[in-house]
Amino acid sequence: MNTRMRRAAVAVAAGAMAVSLAACGSAKEAGDKTKETGAAAGDAIKVGLLLPENQTARYEKFDKPLIEKTVKELTGGKGEVVYANAKQDATTQNSQVDTMITNKVNVLIVDAVDSKAIAGSVKKAKDAGIPVVAYDRLAEGPIDAYTSFDNEEVGKVQGKALLEALGDKAKDGQVVMMNGSVTDPNAKLFKSGAHSVLDGKVNVGKEYDTVEWKPENANTNMAAALSALGKDKVIGVYSANDGMAGGIITALKAAGVSPLPPVTGQDAELAGVQRIVAGEQFMSVYKPYAPEAEAAAKMAVALAKGEKVTGVTTSTVDSPTTKGVPAVLIPVVSLTKNNIKDTVVKDGVYTVDEICTEKYAAACATLGLK
């Protein structure tokens, strides 16, 4: 998910690139160095939390409070989370890392705006004896641990749902693919997963890498695709997240496309869930934020206390600069009108009242959402 969601501004100076290259190595070596430089003793730790943007609802509504809650629980209320949001600016996020180092946090949780641009700052933190947990996106540099969802599986889930929606008409027209931002490593994985399912089974008429994941850019791209392909030729749209799906659907409506073709999404944003209820969006990918946030908090607290994360992690991953990073990968769920009650409502993400406002009351009643 980006809601994904996944927006960035590339800001990599030559010096930062040099530091990034110098950061190559193993997660074990990085972890050993952090332990040598000294971690906090006891529960009175400071956890720096850097999130990438505030336009996607998930970060402020779910990720931040869930991480804060878990840190408090694990430290008997003594642990403190120091928070900053980069608002989609990679340079700002690098400055925020500097501030966290100055404030002597004991560990950093970083959801990178730009996975490459953050590498130099990760190295700075490590040199200051501060371990780093990469959150949701696999940052480059000597990170100690990582948690996210199985992002290639996200793309596969989206692709399978689109094929299901198209049925035996999958090759009767053109599919438009609206991928995420090239600065987000997750977007590459979503795209790869989707292609592994869709290639050879649909005709991809137009494909875009959407700058900064912005809905308005997806809207512009979709309008261009309809103009190039013809509005009657587009039978489905792969959208990498819900925010872009909103822009895509607006473009389809503006062009007079009716009925709307199936459109995918990701993140189970409230607006996306409501579009699914209304029949405007076919599906989203529901990513349970609680286990992701809890894993990040558990790893961060362990690292801040100088402990190993192997009791939390379940696998390892490789980044372009660091091999064998201990990781927790959370499974995802295909969200359609048929399982809203058993997913986002059951898990307490949204109440039925939040979803079923007056505008969607009739559609909710038809689905049995009460």
C-alpha positions in Angstrom: 0.0 0.0 0.0 0.1 4.7 -0.7 -1.7 5.8 -0.5 1.3 3.5 -0.8 0.4 6.5 -1.0 3.9 6.5 -1.9 5.2 9.9 -3.0 8.7 11.2 -3.2 11.0 14.0 -4.4 14.4 12.7 -5.5 17.1 14.7 -3.8 20.4 12.8 -4.0 23.6 14.8 -4.0 26.9 13.4 -5.1 28.2 13.3 -1.5 25.1 11.4 -0.3 25.6 8.9 -3.1 29.2 8.3 -2.1 28.1 7.7 1.5 25.4 5.4 0.2 28.0 3.3 -1.6 30.2 3.3 1.5 27.2 1.9 3.4 27.3 -1.5 1.6 27.7 -4.4 3.9 25.9 -6.9 6.0 23.1 -6.3 8.5 25.1 -8.3 11.0 28.1 -6.0 10.7 25.9 -3.0 11.1 24.2 -4.5 14.1 27.5 -5.3 15.8 28.7 -1.8 15.4 25.5 -0.4 17.0 25.9 -2.7 20.0 29.5 -1.6 20.4 28.6 2.1 20.5 26.2 1.6 23.3 22.4 1.3 23.5 20.1 2.7 26.1 19.7 0.8 29.4 16.3 0.2 30.8 12.9 1.3 29.6 13.4 5.1 29.4 14.2 5.0 25.7 13.6 7.6 23.0 12.3 6.2 19.7 12.6 8.5 16.7 9.7 7.9 14.2 10.0 9.4 10.7 7.0 9.0 8.4 7.0 10.1 4.8 3.9 12.1 4.2 0.5 13.1 5.6 -1.8 13.0 2.6 -2.4 9.3 2.9 -4.7 8.8 5.9 -3.0 5.7 7.2 0.1 7.3 8.7 -1.5 9.7 11.1 -4.6 7.6 11.8 -3.0 4.1 12.2 0.8 3.8 12.0 1.8 6.6 14.4 -0.7 5.8 17.2 -0.1 2.1 16.9 3.7 2.5 17.2 3.3 4.8 20.1 0.9 2.4 21.9 3.2 -0.6 21.5 6.3 1.3 22.6 4.5 2.4 25.8 3.3 -1.2 26.4 6.8 -2.6 25.9 8.5 -0.1 28.2 6.0 0.2 31.1 5.0 3.6 29.9 8.6 5.0 30.2 9.4 4.9 26.4 8.9 8.1 24.4 8.2 8.4 20.6 9.7 11.5 19.0 7.7 12.1 15.8 8.3 14.0 12.5 6.6 13.8 9.1 8.5 14.7 6.0 5.5 15.7 3.9 6.8 14.0 0.8 10.2 15.9 0.9 13.3 13.7 0.9 15.6 16.7 1.8 13.3 17.5 4.8 13.5 13.9 5.9 17.3 13.9 5.8 17.3 17.0 8.0 14.9 15.3 10.4 17.4 12.4 10.8 20.0 15.0 11.7 17.7 16.5 14.3 17.0 13.0 15.8 20.7 12.4 16.0 21.2 15.7 17.8 18.4 14.9 20.2 20.1 11.6 20.9 17.3 9.2 20.2 18.1 5.6 21.0 16.7 4.1 17.8 15.1 5.3 14.6 12.1 3.9 12.7 12.2 5.4 9.2 9.6 5.2 6.4 11.7 6.7 3.7 10.3 9.3 1.2 13.1 8.2 -1.1 14.8 4.9 -0.4 18.1 5.9 -2.1 18.3 9.5 -0.8 17.9 8.4 2.8 21.0 6.1 2.7 23.5 8.8 3.8 21.4 9.7 6.7 21.0 6.1 7.8 24.8 5.9 7.8 25.0 9.0 9.9 22.7 7.5 12.4 24.7 4.3 12.5 27.9 6.2 13.0 26.3 7.9 16.0 25.4 4.5 17.5 21.7 4.7 16.6 20.2 1.6 15.1 17.7 2.0 12.3 14.5 0.1 11.5 13.2 0.5 7.9 9.4 0.8 8.0 7.1 -0.1 5.2 9.7 0.8 2.5 13.2 -0.9 2.3 15.5 2.0 2.8 19.1 1.8 1.6 22.1 2.1 3.9 23.1 0.0 6.9 19.7 -0.7 8.3 19.3 -3.1 11.2 15.8 -4.5 10.6 12.8 -4.1 8.3 9.1 -4.6 8.3 6.6 -4.2 5.6 4.1 -6.2 3.6 4.9 -8.8 1.0 4.8 -6.1 -1.7 5.2 -8.3 -4.7 2.3 -10.3 -3.4 0.3 -7.0 -3.2 0.7 -6.7 -7.0 -0.2 -10.3 -7.6 -3.4 -9.9 -5.5 -4.3 -6.8 -7.5 -3.7 -8.5 -10.8 -5.7 -11.6 -9.8 -8.6 -9.5 -8.8 -8.6 -7.6 -12.1 -8.5 -10.9 -14.0 -11.4 -12.1 -11.9 -13.4 -9.0 -12.7 -12.7 -9.2 -16.4 -13.5 -12.9 -16.6 -13.7 -14.3 -20.2 -13.5 -10.7 -21.6 -9.9 -10.1 -20.5 -8.6 -9.7 -24.0 -11.6 -7.9 -25.5 -10.1 -4.5 -25.0 -7.3 -2.5 -23.4 -6.1 -2.4 -19.8 -4.4 0.7 -18.5 -1.7 0.2 -15.8 -1.2 3.1 -13.3 1.9 2.2 -11.3 3.3 4.2 -8.3 6.3 6.5 -8.1 9.7 5.3 -9.3 11.3 6.7 -6.2 9.4 4.2 -4.0 10.9 0.7 -4.1 7.6 -0.8 -3.1 6.1 0.5 -6.4 8.6 -1.5 -8.4 7.5 -4.6 -6.4 3.8 -3.9 -6.9 4.4 -3.5 -10.6 6.4 -6.7 -10.9 3.8 -8.7 -9.0 1.0 -7.4 -11.2 2.8 -8.0 -14.4 3.6 -11.6 -13.3 -0.2 -12.2 -13.2 -1.4 -10.0 -16.1 1.2 -10.5 -18.8 -0.1 -12.6 -21.7 -3.7 -12.5 -20.2 -4.6 -8.9 -21.0 -3.7 -6.3 -23.5 -1.9 -3.4 -21.8 -2.7 -0.4 -23.9 -1.0 2.2 -21.8 1.2 2.1 -18.7 2.4 4.9 -16.5 4.7 5.4 -13.5 2.8 8.1 -11.6 4.9 10.9 -10.3 4.7 11.1 -6.4 1.7 8.8 -6.4 -0.5 11.9 -6.7 -4.2 11.3 -7.6 -4.1 14.4 -9.8 -1.2 12.9 -11.8 -3.1 9.6 -12.2 -6.1 11.6 -13.3 -4.0 13.4 -16.0 -2.5 10.1 -17.1 -5.9 8.4 -17.3 -7.4 11.2 -19.4 -4.4 10.8 -21.8 -4.9 7.1 -22.0 -8.6 7.4 -22.8 -7.8 10.0 -25.5 -5.1 7.7 -27.0 -7.0 4.4 -26.8 -10.6 5.5 -27.0 -13.0 5.5 -24.1 -14.9 2.5 -25.3 -11.7 0.4 -25.6 -10.6 0.5 -22.0 -12.0 -2.6 -20.1 -10.0 -2.4 -16.9 -7.5 -0.3 -14.9 -4.7 -1.5 -12.7 -4.3 1.2 -10.1 -1.5 0.6 -7.6 -3.3 2.4 -4.7 -6.6 3.9 -3.7 -5.6 7.6 -4.0 -4.8 7.1 -7.6 -7.9 5.0 -8.1 -9.9 8.1 -7.1 -8.2 10.3 -9.7 -8.7 7.6 -12.3 -12.4 7.1 -11.6 -12.9 10.9 -11.8 -11.2 10.9 -15.2 -13.4 8.0 -16.4 -16.5 9.8 -15.3 -15.4 13.1 -16.9 -15.0 11.2 -20.2 -18.5 9.8 -19.9 -17.3 6.2 -19.5 -20.3 4.1 -18.4 -20.5 1.5 -17.0 -17.1 2.1 -15.2 -14.5 -0.6 -15.9 -13.1 -2.5 -12.9 -10.4 -0.5 -11.1 -8.0 -1.9 -8.5 -6.5 -0.1 -5.5 -4.5 -0.5 -2.3 -4.6 0.6 1.3 -8.3 0.3 2.1 -8.6 4.0 2.5 -12.1 5.1 3.7 -12.8 6.8 0.3 -11.7 3.6 -1.5 -13.9 1.4 0.7 -16.8 3.7 0.0 -16.2 3.5 -3.8 -16.2 -0.3 -3.5 -19.5 -0.2 -1.7 -20.9 2.1 -4.4 -19.6 -0.2 -7.2 -17.2 2.4 -8.6 -14.0 0.7 -7.6 -13.7 -3.1 -7.8 -11.2 -3.8 -5.0 -8.5 -2.6 -2.7 -5.7 -4.4 -0.9 -6.2 -4.4 2.9 -3.0 -4.3 4.7 -3.4 -4.9 8.5 -1.4 -2.0 9.9 -1.5 -3.2 13.5 0.9 -6.2 13.1 3.3 -4.1 10.9 3.4 -1.2 13.4 3.7 -3.7 16.3 6.6 -5.5 14.6 8.4 -2.1 14.1 8.0 -1.1 17.7 9.1 -4.4 19.0 12.3 -4.4 16.9 13.0 -0.8 17.8 12.6 -1.3 21.5 14.9 -4.4 21.3 17.6 -2.5 19.4 17.4 0.5 21.7 18.1 -1.9 24.6 21.0 -3.5 22.8 19.1 -6.8 22.3 18.8 -8.9 19.1 15.7 -8.7 16.9 15.7 -12.4 16.0 12.9 -13.1 18.5 10.7 -10.8 16.4 11.8 -11.3 12.8 10.7 -14.2 10.7 12.8 -13.8 7.5 15.6 -11.8 5.9 15.7 -9.5 2.9 18.4 -7.9 0.8 18.5 -4.2 -0.1 20.8 -2.8 -2.8 23.3 -1.9 -0.1 22.7 -4.3 2.8 22.4 -8.1 2.7 20.5 -10.3 5.1 18.4 -7.7 6.9 16.2 -9.3 9.6 12.6 -8.8 8.5 8.9 -9.3 9.3 6.7 -9.4 6.2 2.9 -9.1 6.8 0.4 -10.9 4.6 -2.3 -8.9 2.7 -6.0 -9.4 1.9 -8.0 -8.7 -1.3 -10.8 -6.4 -0.2 -14.0 -6.4 -2.2 -17.6 -5.6 -1.4 -18.0 -9.2 -0.2 -15.6 -9.1 2.7 -15.8 -5.5 4.0 -17.5 -6.6 7.2 -15.0 -9.4 7.9 -11.9 -7.2 7.4 -11.8 -3.5 8.0 -15.0 -3.5 10.1 -14.1 -6.6 12.1 -10.6 -5.3 12.8 -11.9 -1.9 13.9 -10.3 0.1 11.1 -13.7 1.7 10.3 -17.1 1.5 11.8 -20.1 0.8 9.7 -21.3 4.4 10.4 -18.1 5.8 9.1 -18.4 3.8 5.8 -22.2 4.0 5.4 -22.8 7.8 5.4 -26.0 9.1 3.9 -24.5 9.0 0.4 -23.7 5.3 0.7 -26.6 4.1 2.9 -28.6 2.4 0.1 -25.6 0.6 -1.3 -24.6 -0.5 2.3 -28.0 -1.9 2.9 -27.8 -3.9 -0.3 -24.5 -5.4 0.9 -25.9 -6.1 4.4 -23.6 -3.6 6.1 -25.5 -2.6 9.2 
